[in-house]
Amino acid sequence: MRRTIAFLTASVVGLALLASACGSVSAYAAKVDNTSISQGALENELRSIAANGPYLKLVESRQQVKGTGAGTFDAAFTALALTRQIYYQLIRTELTKRKLAAGPADLTAARATVISQIQGEDVFKDFPKSYQDELIRRQAQLDLLTLALNGVTGSADDAVKAYYDGHKDEFANACVSHILVGTKEEADAVTARIGRGEDFAAVAKAVSTDTQSAQKGGDLGCDINQDTGFVPEFLLAVFSQPVGAVGTPVQTQFGFHVIKVTSREVPPFDKVKDQVRQKLTDNGQEKLLTWLQETVTKSKIQINPRYGTFNKEGSSPGVVPPARPADSTTTIAGIIPGPVGGATPP
């Protein structure tokens, strides 16, 4: 599921992240209840991002990362990174309370999610191995807590399989052709022609106003599923009318469709298990955001003054950097996905 961050505007003071002059890397960047997040952990994350040229370029097309001086980072971006680390610390604490730990299958699924978020394997591989592992671990823990908040008990693998077994139609793929016309009368006439034995593809080429598919005899392909971007009325017909027969004309905002489904199959579980897991996780997103908002409010969070302060108010709790512009805000929803700054570069 994609979520974007309201990226920070205007220039802010660059924040030096040098272990020598500014203090020991073991000094705290933030304290979350009884746990400290070290300056070293924050510096390592920022340097990992800065060292990944392709990813840095993507991020900086939307948001300033580096500061104005050598070896510095933008204070607002640093605050965003630290806010994310605070959130993930809260998630780790909750998983410990629930006695939940990410297993191999969770890590495998998380790796695929992370790679998708940062636009590919090549970009992912440009991160240091330690940071790759950290991103995977974070995503796995995030997914695990989301499932738990959504009522999943016991093994996540068992829950994913159970969801697949109970919702197979959500993962079916169909081969579909259609003929689009402007009126009900025209659609009925098309249906009658095909009923008298005329070839569906030939009729589509002759009368369909969907010129792109008409050139292919009305063929829309064999990868039509519930997540394909067709209007609901069209998808309802695709996944309910009999296979091999021409269905009753369906009206949508585009006109009247005469639809033929030539096949409809549910892939084996092993082929779609990552997709099933993602769908089950997506279903718990609102519960996760509610939990996080409530948990931030209840937690004792202390920020090293060099990075700013922590604001718990409103829908955008997080680290407020020094000299932060008043209109620069983000949200919990915008911070959680992706390495820093959303499911796609901010």
GUVO-268934 format. One record per residue (C-alpha): residue in three letters; residue number from 1; x, y, z. Coordinates in Angstrom, 2 decimals, decimal comma. Layout:
REM GUVO-268934
<atom r="ALA" k="NUM" X="X" Y="Y" Z="Z"/>
...
***
This chain:
REM GUVO-268934
<atom r="MET" k="1" X="0,00" Y="0,00" Z="0,00"/>
<atom r="ARG" k="2" X="1,53" Y="3,44" Z="-1,02"/>
<atom r="ARG" k="3" X="1,68" Y="6,39" Z="1,43"/>
<atom r="THR" k="4" X="3,56" Y="9,67" Z="0,79"/>
<atom r="ILE" k="5" X="5,06" Y="12,21" Z="3,13"/>
<atom r="ALA" k="6" X="4,26" Y="15,89" Z="3,11"/>
<atom r="PHE" k="7" X="7,86" Y="16,78" Z="2,36"/>
<atom r="LEU" k="8" X="9,55" Y="19,60" Z="4,22"/>
<atom r="THR" k="9" X="9,77" Y="22,99" Z="2,55"/>
<atom r="ALA" k="10" X="12,21" Y="25,89" Z="2,80"/>
<atom r="SER" k="11" X="15,86" Y="25,64" Z="3,76"/>
<atom r="VAL" k="12" X="16,90" Y="24,70" Z="7,28"/>
<atom r="VAL" k="13" X="20,14" Y="24,61" Z="9,18"/>
<atom r="GLY" k="14" X="22,43" Y="21,75" Z="8,13"/>
<atom r="LEU" k="15" X="23,19" Y="19,40" Z="11,03"/>
<atom r="ALA" k="16" X="26,74" Y="18,10" Z="11,35"/>
<atom r="LEU" k="17" X="26,97" Y="14,40" Z="12,17"/>
<atom r="LEU" k="18" X="30,59" Y="14,00" Z="13,12"/>
<atom r="ALA" k="19" X="31,51" Y="11,77" Z="16,05"/>
<atom r="SER" k="20" X="34,62" Y="13,72" Z="16,99"/>
<atom r="ALA" k="21" X="33,75" Y="17,35" Z="17,65"/>
<atom r="CYS" k="22" X="30,07" Y="16,81" Z="18,45"/>
<atom r="GLY" k="23" X="30,29" Y="14,09" Z="21,04"/>
<atom r="SER" k="24" X="30,60" Y="10,32" Z="21,29"/>
<atom r="VAL" k="25" X="28,63" Y="8,11" Z="18,92"/>
<atom r="SER" k="26" X="27,43" Y="6,29" Z="22,04"/>
<atom r="ALA" k="27" X="25,61" Y="9,42" Z="23,24"/>
<atom r="TYR" k="28" X="21,86" Y="9,28" Z="22,87"/>
<atom r="ALA" k="29" X="19,92" Y="10,79" Z="20,00"/>
<atom r="ALA" k="30" X="16,60" Y="9,93" Z="21,67"/>
<atom r="LYS" k="31" X="15,30" Y="8,06" Z="24,69"/>
<atom r="VAL" k="32" X="12,08" Y="6,10" Z="24,33"/>
<atom r="ASP" k="33" X="10,79" Y="5,03" Z="27,72"/>
<atom r="ASN" k="34" X="13,66" Y="2,86" Z="29,03"/>
<atom r="THR" k="35" X="15,52" Y="2,48" Z="25,72"/>
<atom r="SER" k="36" X="18,09" Y="4,79" Z="24,15"/>
<atom r="ILE" k="37" X="18,62" Y="5,35" Z="20,43"/>
<atom r="SER" k="38" X="22,26" Y="6,26" Z="19,98"/>
<atom r="GLN" k="39" X="23,69" Y="9,01" Z="17,87"/>
<atom r="GLY" k="40" X="25,72" Y="6,30" Z="16,19"/>
<atom r="ALA" k="41" X="22,58" Y="4,49" Z="15,02"/>
<atom r="LEU" k="42" X="21,16" Y="7,70" Z="13,60"/>
<atom r="GLU" k="43" X="24,44" Y="8,63" Z="11,91"/>
<atom r="ASN" k="44" X="24,77" Y="5,17" Z="10,38"/>
<atom r="GLU" k="45" X="21,31" Y="5,42" Z="8,84"/>
<atom r="LEU" k="46" X="21,92" Y="8,86" Z="7,35"/>
<atom r="ARG" k="47" X="25,31" Y="7,86" Z="5,99"/>
<atom r="SER" k="48" X="23,86" Y="4,69" Z="4,48"/>
<atom r="ILE" k="49" X="21,31" Y="6,80" Z="2,63"/>
<atom r="ALA" k="50" X="23,90" Y="9,37" Z="1,54"/>
<atom r="ALA" k="51" X="26,21" Y="6,62" Z="0,24"/>
<atom r="ASN" k="52" X="23,53" Y="5,14" Z="-2,02"/>
<atom r="GLY" k="53" X="23,83" Y="7,39" Z="-5,06"/>
<atom r="PRO" k="54" X="20,72" Y="6,21" Z="-6,98"/>
<atom r="TYR" k="55" X="18,47" Y="6,34" Z="-3,92"/>
<atom r="LEU" k="56" X="19,87" Y="9,68" Z="-2,76"/>
<atom r="LYS" k="57" X="19,14" Y="11,14" Z="-6,19"/>
<atom r="LEU" k="58" X="15,54" Y="9,93" Z="-6,02"/>
<atom r="VAL" k="59" X="15,03" Y="11,35" Z="-2,54"/>
<atom r="GLU" k="60" X="16,68" Y="14,69" Z="-3,25"/>
<atom r="SER" k="61" X="14,40" Y="15,23" Z="-6,24"/>
<atom r="ARG" k="62" X="11,69" Y="15,80" Z="-3,63"/>
<atom r="GLN" k="63" X="13,42" Y="16,66" Z="-0,37"/>
<atom r="GLN" k="64" X="16,73" Y="18,07" Z="0,79"/>
<atom r="VAL" k="65" X="18,95" Y="15,48" Z="2,46"/>
<atom r="LYS" k="66" X="22,41" Y="16,99" Z="2,79"/>
<atom r="GLY" k="67" X="23,23" Y="20,17" Z="4,68"/>
<atom r="THR" k="68" X="25,12" Y="23,15" Z="3,32"/>
<atom r="GLY" k="69" X="28,45" Y="22,20" Z="4,91"/>
<atom r="ALA" k="70" X="30,72" Y="19,24" Z="4,31"/>
<atom r="GLY" k="71" X="29,70" Y="16,19" Z="6,31"/>
<atom r="THR" k="72" X="26,31" Y="17,64" Z="7,29"/>
<atom r="PHE" k="73" X="22,71" Y="16,62" Z="6,80"/>
<atom r="ASP" k="74" X="19,61" Y="18,73" Z="6,57"/>
<atom r="ALA" k="75" X="18,13" Y="19,10" Z="10,05"/>
<atom r="ALA" k="76" X="14,56" Y="18,41" Z="8,92"/>
<atom r="PHE" k="77" X="15,57" Y="15,22" Z="7,15"/>
<atom r="THR" k="78" X="17,55" Y="14,16" Z="10,20"/>
<atom r="ALA" k="79" X="14,48" Y="14,77" Z="12,36"/>
<atom r="LEU" k="80" X="12,43" Y="12,60" Z="10,02"/>
<atom r="ALA" k="81" X="14,96" Y="9,76" Z="10,23"/>
<atom r="LEU" k="82" X="15,04" Y="9,99" Z="14,02"/>
<atom r="THR" k="83" X="11,24" Y="10,04" Z="14,23"/>
<atom r="ARG" k="84" X="11,14" Y="6,82" Z="12,22"/>
<atom r="GLN" k="85" X="13,68" Y="5,21" Z="14,54"/>
<atom r="ILE" k="86" X="11,51" Y="6,18" Z="17,52"/>
<atom r="TYR" k="87" X="8,44" Y="4,64" Z="15,91"/>
<atom r="TYR" k="88" X="10,24" Y="1,41" Z="15,14"/>
<atom r="GLN" k="89" X="11,53" Y="1,24" Z="18,70"/>
<atom r="LEU" k="90" X="7,93" Y="1,45" Z="19,93"/>
<atom r="ILE" k="91" X="7,02" Y="-1,37" Z="17,53"/>
<atom r="ARG" k="92" X="9,89" Y="-3,56" Z="18,78"/>
<atom r="THR" k="93" X="8,82" Y="-2,98" Z="22,38"/>
<atom r="GLU" k="94" X="5,24" Y="-3,97" Z="21,59"/>
<atom r="LEU" k="95" X="6,33" Y="-7,15" Z="19,80"/>
<atom r="THR" k="96" X="8,43" Y="-8,09" Z="22,84"/>
<atom r="LYS" k="97" X="5,39" Y="-7,61" Z="25,08"/>
<atom r="ARG" k="98" X="3,35" Y="-9,82" Z="22,78"/>
<atom r="LYS" k="99" X="6,17" Y="-12,39" Z="22,59"/>
<atom r="LEU" k="100" X="6,24" Y="-12,16" Z="18,80"/>
<atom r="ALA" k="101" X="9,35" Y="-12,48" Z="16,64"/>
<atom r="ALA" k="102" X="9,80" Y="-12,35" Z="12,89"/>
<atom r="GLY" k="103" X="10,62" Y="-15,70" Z="11,34"/>
<atom r="PRO" k="104" X="12,30" Y="-16,62" Z="8,03"/>
<atom r="ALA" k="105" X="9,06" Y="-16,34" Z="6,02"/>
<atom r="ASP" k="106" X="8,37" Y="-12,91" Z="7,52"/>
<atom r="LEU" k="107" X="11,85" Y="-11,71" Z="6,57"/>
<atom r="THR" k="108" X="11,54" Y="-13,07" Z="3,05"/>
<atom r="ALA" k="109" X="8,23" Y="-11,28" Z="2,51"/>
<atom r="ALA" k="110" X="9,62" Y="-8,10" Z="4,06"/>
<atom r="ARG" k="111" X="12,61" Y="-8,11" Z="1,72"/>
<atom r="ALA" k="112" X="10,31" Y="-8,14" Z="-1,31"/>
<atom r="THR" k="113" X="8,29" Y="-5,26" Z="0,15"/>
<atom r="VAL" k="114" X="11,36" Y="-3,15" Z="0,85"/>
<atom r="ILE" k="115" X="12,75" Y="-3,69" Z="-2,64"/>
<atom r="SER" k="116" X="9,43" Y="-2,62" Z="-4,11"/>
<atom r="GLN" k="117" X="9,34" Y="0,50" Z="-1,92"/>
<atom r="ILE" k="118" X="12,78" Y="1,72" Z="-2,99"/>
<atom r="GLN" k="119" X="12,26" Y="1,01" Z="-6,68"/>
<atom r="GLY" k="120" X="14,21" Y="-2,13" Z="-7,29"/>
<atom r="GLU" k="121" X="16,88" Y="-4,63" Z="-6,39"/>
<atom r="ASP" k="122" X="19,70" Y="-2,55" Z="-7,89"/>
<atom r="VAL" k="123" X="18,95" Y="0,41" Z="-5,61"/>
<atom r="PHE" k="124" X="18,57" Y="-1,89" Z="-2,60"/>
<atom r="LYS" k="125" X="21,95" Y="-3,52" Z="-3,22"/>
<atom r="ASP" k="126" X="23,67" Y="-0,14" Z="-3,09"/>
<atom r="PHE" k="127" X="22,93" Y="0,07" Z="0,63"/>
<atom r="PRO" k="128" X="25,48" Y="-1,44" Z="3,03"/>
<atom r="LYS" k="129" X="24,62" Y="-5,02" Z="3,99"/>
<atom r="SER" k="130" X="23,98" Y="-4,02" Z="7,60"/>
<atom r="TYR" k="131" X="21,45" Y="-1,41" Z="6,50"/>
<atom r="GLN" k="132" X="19,78" Y="-3,83" Z="4,11"/>
<atom r="ASP" k="133" X="19,29" Y="-6,19" Z="7,04"/>
<atom r="GLU" k="134" X="17,95" Y="-3,36" Z="9,19"/>
<atom r="LEU" k="135" X="15,40" Y="-2,34" Z="6,57"/>
<atom r="ILE" k="136" X="14,20" Y="-5,92" Z="6,19"/>
<atom r="ARG" k="137" X="13,98" Y="-6,41" Z="9,95"/>
<atom r="ARG" k="138" X="11,99" Y="-3,20" Z="10,39"/>
<atom r="GLN" k="139" X="9,52" Y="-4,10" Z="7,66"/>
<atom r="ALA" k="140" X="9,08" Y="-7,62" Z="9,01"/>
<atom r="GLN" k="141" X="8,37" Y="-6,27" Z="12,50"/>
<atom r="LEU" k="142" X="5,99" Y="-3,67" Z="11,14"/>
<atom r="ASP" k="143" X="4,07" Y="-6,32" Z="9,20"/>
<atom r="LEU" k="144" X="4,03" Y="-8,68" Z="12,16"/>
<atom r="LEU" k="145" X="2,54" Y="-6,08" Z="14,49"/>
<atom r="THR" k="146" X="0,03" Y="-5,01" Z="11,83"/>
<atom r="LEU" k="147" X="-1,17" Y="-8,60" Z="11,52"/>
<atom r="ALA" k="148" X="-1,41" Y="-8,94" Z="15,29"/>
<atom r="LEU" k="149" X="-3,43" Y="-5,73" Z="15,61"/>
<atom r="ASN" k="150" X="-5,71" Y="-7,07" Z="12,88"/>
<atom r="GLY" k="151" X="-6,57" Y="-10,08" Z="15,02"/>
<atom r="VAL" k="152" X="-4,04" Y="-12,60" Z="13,68"/>
<atom r="THR" k="153" X="-3,01" Y="-14,97" Z="16,43"/>
<atom r="GLY" k="154" X="-0,50" Y="-17,75" Z="16,20"/>
<atom r="SER" k="155" X="1,62" Y="-18,26" Z="13,11"/>
<atom r="ALA" k="156" X="1,57" Y="-15,50" Z="10,49"/>
<atom r="ASP" k="157" X="2,11" Y="-18,18" Z="7,84"/>
<atom r="ASP" k="158" X="-1,01" Y="-20,02" Z="8,99"/>
<atom r="ALA" k="159" X="-3,00" Y="-16,79" Z="8,95"/>
<atom r="VAL" k="160" X="-1,88" Y="-15,98" Z="5,41"/>
<atom r="LYS" k="161" X="-2,84" Y="-19,46" Z="4,20"/>
<atom r="ALA" k="162" X="-6,21" Y="-19,22" Z="5,96"/>
<atom r="TYR" k="163" X="-6,91" Y="-15,88" Z="4,32"/>
<atom r="TYR" k="164" X="-6,06" Y="-17,32" Z="0,91"/>
<atom r="ASP" k="165" X="-8,35" Y="-20,31" Z="1,47"/>
<atom r="GLY" k="166" X="-11,22" Y="-18,06" Z="2,48"/>
<atom r="HIS" k="167" X="-10,76" Y="-15,36" Z="-0,18"/>
<atom r="LYS" k="168" X="-9,50" Y="-17,15" Z="-3,27"/>
<atom r="ASP" k="169" X="-11,59" Y="-15,04" Z="-5,63"/>
<atom r="GLU" k="170" X="-9,53" Y="-12,01" Z="-4,60"/>
<atom r="PHE" k="171" X="-6,48" Y="-13,58" Z="-6,22"/>
<atom r="ALA" k="172" X="-8,04" Y="-15,05" Z="-9,37"/>
<atom r="ASN" k="173" X="-6,79" Y="-14,02" Z="-12,81"/>
<atom r="ALA" k="174" X="-9,10" Y="-13,90" Z="-15,81"/>
<atom r="CYS" k="175" X="-8,68" Y="-13,78" Z="-19,57"/>
<atom r="VAL" k="176" X="-11,19" Y="-11,20" Z="-20,78"/>
<atom r="SER" k="177" X="-12,43" Y="-9,67" Z="-24,02"/>
<atom r="HIS" k="178" X="-15,05" Y="-6,95" Z="-24,36"/>
<atom r="ILE" k="179" X="-16,94" Y="-4,85" Z="-26,87"/>
<atom r="LEU" k="180" X="-17,76" Y="-1,30" Z="-25,80"/>
<atom r="VAL" k="181" X="-20,70" Y="0,59" Z="-27,32"/>
<atom r="GLY" k="182" X="-22,63" Y="3,71" Z="-26,39"/>
<atom r="THR" k="183" X="-26,18" Y="2,49" Z="-25,73"/>
<atom r="LYS" k="184" X="-28,11" Y="-0,45" Z="-24,33"/>
<atom r="GLU" k="185" X="-29,73" Y="-0,99" Z="-27,74"/>
<atom r="GLU" k="186" X="-26,34" Y="-1,25" Z="-29,42"/>
<atom r="ALA" k="187" X="-25,14" Y="-3,68" Z="-26,75"/>
<atom r="ASP" k="188" X="-28,21" Y="-5,86" Z="-27,20"/>
<atom r="ALA" k="189" X="-27,65" Y="-5,85" Z="-30,96"/>
<atom r="VAL" k="190" X="-24,02" Y="-6,94" Z="-30,45"/>
<atom r="THR" k="191" X="-25,13" Y="-9,74" Z="-28,12"/>
<atom r="ALA" k="192" X="-27,67" Y="-10,90" Z="-30,68"/>
<atom r="ARG" k="193" X="-25,10" Y="-10,97" Z="-33,49"/>
<atom r="ILE" k="194" X="-22,75" Y="-13,12" Z="-31,45"/>
<atom r="GLY" k="195" X="-25,67" Y="-15,33" Z="-30,41"/>
<atom r="ARG" k="196" X="-26,38" Y="-15,96" Z="-34,09"/>
<atom r="GLY" k="197" X="-22,86" Y="-17,27" Z="-34,53"/>
<atom r="GLU" k="198" X="-20,80" Y="-14,23" Z="-35,54"/>
<atom r="ASP" k="199" X="-17,21" Y="-14,23" Z="-34,32"/>
<atom r="PHE" k="200" X="-16,71" Y="-12,14" Z="-31,15"/>
<atom r="ALA" k="201" X="-13,36" Y="-10,77" Z="-32,32"/>
<atom r="ALA" k="202" X="-14,72" Y="-9,77" Z="-35,71"/>
<atom r="VAL" k="203" X="-17,65" Y="-7,92" Z="-34,15"/>
<atom r="ALA" k="204" X="-15,30" Y="-6,17" Z="-31,71"/>
<atom r="LYS" k="205" X="-13,10" Y="-4,95" Z="-34,55"/>
<atom r="ALA" k="206" X="-16,15" Y="-3,68" Z="-36,41"/>
<atom r="VAL" k="207" X="-18,10" Y="-1,83" Z="-33,69"/>
<atom r="SER" k="208" X="-16,21" Y="-1,46" Z="-30,40"/>
<atom r="THR" k="209" X="-15,48" Y="2,13" Z="-29,41"/>
<atom r="ASP" k="210" X="-12,54" Y="0,94" Z="-27,30"/>
<atom r="THR" k="211" X="-10,22" Y="1,32" Z="-30,28"/>
<atom r="GLN" k="212" X="-7,16" Y="-0,07" Z="-28,51"/>
<atom r="SER" k="213" X="-8,71" Y="-3,43" Z="-27,61"/>
<atom r="ALA" k="214" X="-10,85" Y="-3,49" Z="-30,79"/>
<atom r="GLN" k="215" X="-7,68" Y="-3,87" Z="-32,84"/>
<atom r="LYS" k="216" X="-7,06" Y="-7,11" Z="-30,93"/>
<atom r="GLY" k="217" X="-10,59" Y="-8,42" Z="-31,28"/>
<atom r="GLY" k="218" X="-11,61" Y="-6,97" Z="-27,92"/>
<atom r="ASP" k="219" X="-8,85" Y="-8,82" Z="-26,05"/>
<atom r="LEU" k="220" X="-7,89" Y="-7,20" Z="-22,71"/>
<atom r="GLY" k="221" X="-5,38" Y="-9,87" Z="-21,69"/>
<atom r="CYS" k="222" X="-5,15" Y="-12,69" Z="-19,17"/>
<atom r="ASP" k="223" X="-3,91" Y="-10,74" Z="-16,15"/>
<atom r="ILE" k="224" X="-7,20" Y="-9,21" Z="-15,09"/>
<atom r="ASN" k="225" X="-7,68" Y="-9,46" Z="-11,31"/>
<atom r="GLN" k="226" X="-9,44" Y="-7,67" Z="-8,47"/>
<atom r="ASP" k="227" X="-6,59" Y="-5,19" Z="-8,15"/>
<atom r="THR" k="228" X="-6,58" Y="-4,29" Z="-11,83"/>
<atom r="GLY" k="229" X="-7,67" Y="-0,72" Z="-12,38"/>
<atom r="PHE" k="230" X="-11,06" Y="-1,41" Z="-13,95"/>
<atom r="VAL" k="231" X="-14,30" Y="0,11" Z="-12,66"/>
<atom r="PRO" k="232" X="-16,19" Y="-2,01" Z="-10,07"/>
<atom r="GLU" k="233" X="-19,14" Y="-2,85" Z="-12,33"/>
<atom r="PHE" k="234" X="-16,79" Y="-4,30" Z="-14,94"/>
<atom r="LEU" k="235" X="-14,81" Y="-6,37" Z="-12,42"/>
<atom r="LEU" k="236" X="-18,01" Y="-7,67" Z="-10,83"/>
<atom r="ALA" k="237" X="-19,08" Y="-9,07" Z="-14,20"/>
<atom r="VAL" k="238" X="-15,65" Y="-10,52" Z="-14,94"/>
<atom r="PHE" k="239" X="-15,63" Y="-12,49" Z="-11,70"/>
<atom r="SER" k="240" X="-19,26" Y="-13,55" Z="-11,62"/>
<atom r="GLN" k="241" X="-20,47" Y="-14,36" Z="-15,13"/>
<atom r="PRO" k="242" X="-19,96" Y="-17,86" Z="-16,58"/>
<atom r="VAL" k="243" X="-16,65" Y="-18,65" Z="-18,27"/>
<atom r="GLY" k="244" X="-16,88" Y="-19,12" Z="-22,04"/>
<atom r="ALA" k="245" X="-20,22" Y="-17,35" Z="-22,46"/>
<atom r="VAL" k="246" X="-21,06" Y="-13,78" Z="-23,41"/>
<atom r="GLY" k="247" X="-22,59" Y="-12,05" Z="-20,41"/>
<atom r="THR" k="248" X="-25,47" Y="-9,64" Z="-20,08"/>
<atom r="PRO" k="249" X="-24,36" Y="-6,12" Z="-21,15"/>
<atom r="VAL" k="250" X="-22,85" Y="-4,13" Z="-18,28"/>
<atom r="GLN" k="251" X="-23,18" Y="-0,38" Z="-17,98"/>
<atom r="THR" k="252" X="-20,28" Y="1,71" Z="-16,65"/>
<atom r="GLN" k="253" X="-19,30" Y="5,36" Z="-16,90"/>
<atom r="PHE" k="254" X="-17,73" Y="4,53" Z="-20,29"/>
<atom r="GLY" k="255" X="-20,81" Y="3,01" Z="-21,92"/>
<atom r="PHE" k="256" X="-22,14" Y="-0,54" Z="-22,29"/>
<atom r="HIS" k="257" X="-19,78" Y="-3,53" Z="-22,25"/>
<atom r="VAL" k="258" X="-20,41" Y="-6,91" Z="-23,80"/>
<atom r="ILE" k="259" X="-17,98" Y="-9,13" Z="-21,92"/>
<atom r="LYS" k="260" X="-16,59" Y="-12,57" Z="-22,60"/>
<atom r="VAL" k="261" X="-14,44" Y="-14,35" Z="-20,01"/>
<atom r="THR" k="262" X="-12,47" Y="-17,16" Z="-21,64"/>
<atom r="SER" k="263" X="-10,76" Y="-18,38" Z="-18,47"/>
<atom r="ARG" k="264" X="-10,70" Y="-17,62" Z="-14,74"/>
<atom r="GLU" k="265" X="-8,18" Y="-19,33" Z="-12,51"/>
<atom r="VAL" k="266" X="-6,87" Y="-19,00" Z="-8,97"/>
<atom r="PRO" k="267" X="-3,07" Y="-19,34" Z="-8,84"/>
<atom r="PRO" k="268" X="-1,64" Y="-21,87" Z="-6,36"/>
<atom r="PHE" k="269" X="-0,93" Y="-20,48" Z="-2,91"/>
<atom r="ASP" k="270" X="2,84" Y="-20,61" Z="-3,38"/>
<atom r="LYS" k="271" X="2,56" Y="-18,33" Z="-6,41"/>
<atom r="VAL" k="272" X="0,66" Y="-15,59" Z="-4,59"/>
<atom r="LYS" k="273" X="1,54" Y="-15,99" Z="-0,91"/>
<atom r="ASP" k="274" X="3,47" Y="-12,70" Z="-0,80"/>
<atom r="GLN" k="275" X="0,49" Y="-10,95" Z="-2,39"/>
<atom r="VAL" k="276" X="-1,85" Y="-12,57" Z="0,13"/>
<atom r="ARG" k="277" X="0,36" Y="-11,49" Z="3,02"/>
<atom r="GLN" k="278" X="0,45" Y="-7,93" Z="1,70"/>
<atom r="LYS" k="279" X="-3,33" Y="-7,78" Z="1,37"/>
<atom r="LEU" k="280" X="-3,80" Y="-9,13" Z="4,89"/>
<atom r="THR" k="281" X="-1,31" Y="-6,59" Z="6,18"/>
<atom r="ASP" k="282" X="-2,94" Y="-3,72" Z="4,28"/>
<atom r="ASN" k="283" X="-6,25" Y="-4,58" Z="5,92"/>
<atom r="GLY" k="284" X="-4,73" Y="-3,71" Z="9,30"/>
<atom r="GLN" k="285" X="-3,16" Y="-0,37" Z="8,39"/>
<atom r="GLU" k="286" X="-5,73" Y="1,85" Z="10,08"/>
<atom r="LYS" k="287" X="-5,47" Y="-0,15" Z="13,30"/>
<atom r="LEU" k="288" X="-1,70" Y="0,20" Z="13,18"/>
<atom r="LEU" k="289" X="-1,88" Y="3,97" Z="12,76"/>
<atom r="THR" k="290" X="-4,38" Y="4,27" Z="15,61"/>
<atom r="TRP" k="291" X="-2,17" Y="2,14" Z="17,85"/>
<atom r="LEU" k="292" X="0,90" Y="4,17" Z="17,00"/>
<atom r="GLN" k="293" X="-0,83" Y="7,49" Z="17,64"/>
<atom r="GLU" k="294" X="-2,02" Y="6,29" Z="21,05"/>
<atom r="THR" k="295" X="1,34" Y="4,73" Z="21,94"/>
<atom r="VAL" k="296" X="3,31" Y="7,86" Z="21,07"/>
<atom r="THR" k="297" X="1,00" Y="9,88" Z="23,29"/>
<atom r="LYS" k="298" X="1,54" Y="7,56" Z="26,28"/>
<atom r="SER" k="299" X="5,30" Y="7,07" Z="25,86"/>
<atom r="LYS" k="300" X="8,05" Y="9,09" Z="27,49"/>
<atom r="ILE" k="301" X="10,18" Y="10,40" Z="24,63"/>
<atom r="GLN" k="302" X="13,24" Y="12,58" Z="25,17"/>
<atom r="ILE" k="303" X="15,27" Y="14,08" Z="22,30"/>
<atom r="ASN" k="304" X="18,90" Y="15,19" Z="22,45"/>
<atom r="PRO" k="305" X="18,56" Y="19,00" Z="22,12"/>
<atom r="ARG" k="306" X="20,99" Y="19,10" Z="19,18"/>
<atom r="TYR" k="307" X="18,29" Y="17,32" Z="17,12"/>
<atom r="GLY" k="308" X="15,38" Y="19,38" Z="18,41"/>
<atom r="THR" k="309" X="12,35" Y="18,45" Z="20,50"/>
<atom r="PHE" k="310" X="9,49" Y="15,97" Z="20,26"/>
<atom r="ASN" k="311" X="5,97" Y="17,17" Z="19,53"/>
<atom r="LYS" k="312" X="3,09" Y="14,83" Z="20,42"/>
<atom r="GLU" k="313" X="0,28" Y="17,11" Z="19,30"/>
<atom r="GLY" k="314" X="-2,11" Y="16,59" Z="16,41"/>
<atom r="SER" k="315" X="-1,76" Y="14,09" Z="13,58"/>
<atom r="SER" k="316" X="1,95" Y="14,72" Z="13,09"/>
<atom r="PRO" k="317" X="3,82" Y="13,66" Z="16,24"/>
<atom r="GLY" k="318" X="7,54" Y="13,62" Z="15,70"/>
<atom r="VAL" k="319" X="10,89" Y="15,30" Z="16,15"/>
<atom r="VAL" k="320" X="10,81" Y="19,05" Z="15,57"/>
<atom r="PRO" k="321" X="14,26" Y="20,14" Z="14,39"/>
<atom r="PRO" k="322" X="15,87" Y="23,41" Z="15,42"/>
<atom r="ALA" k="323" X="14,60" Y="26,35" Z="13,34"/>
<atom r="ARG" k="324" X="11,98" Y="24,15" Z="11,68"/>
<atom r="PRO" k="325" X="9,65" Y="26,13" Z="9,39"/>
<atom r="ALA" k="326" X="6,15" Y="26,41" Z="10,84"/>
<atom r="ASP" k="327" X="4,49" Y="24,87" Z="7,75"/>
<atom r="SER" k="328" X="6,78" Y="21,84" Z="7,57"/>
<atom r="THR" k="329" X="4,77" Y="18,83" Z="8,71"/>
<atom r="THR" k="330" X="4,60" Y="15,10" Z="8,25"/>
<atom r="THR" k="331" X="2,29" Y="12,35" Z="9,46"/>
<atom r="ILE" k="332" X="2,56" Y="8,96" Z="11,06"/>
<atom r="ALA" k="333" X="1,16" Y="7,45" Z="7,87"/>
<atom r="GLY" k="334" X="3,86" Y="9,17" Z="5,86"/>
<atom r="ILE" k="335" X="6,74" Y="8,08" Z="8,03"/>
<atom r="ILE" k="336" X="6,24" Y="4,36" Z="8,47"/>
<atom r="PRO" k="337" X="6,67" Y="2,89" Z="4,94"/>
<atom r="GLY" k="338" X="9,98" Y="2,93" Z="3,08"/>
<atom r="PRO" k="339" X="13,53" Y="3,50" Z="4,37"/>
<atom r="VAL" k="340" X="12,95" Y="7,20" Z="5,00"/>
<atom r="GLY" k="341" X="10,12" Y="9,26" Z="3,67"/>
<atom r="GLY" k="342" X="7,35" Y="7,06" Z="2,36"/>
<atom r="ALA" k="343" X="6,81" Y="4,05" Z="0,14"/>
<atom r="THR" k="344" X="8,43" Y="5,94" Z="-2,70"/>
<atom r="PRO" k="345" X="11,15" Y="8,54" Z="-2,36"/>
<atom r="PRO" k="346" X="9,69" Y="11,68" Z="-0,75"/>
***
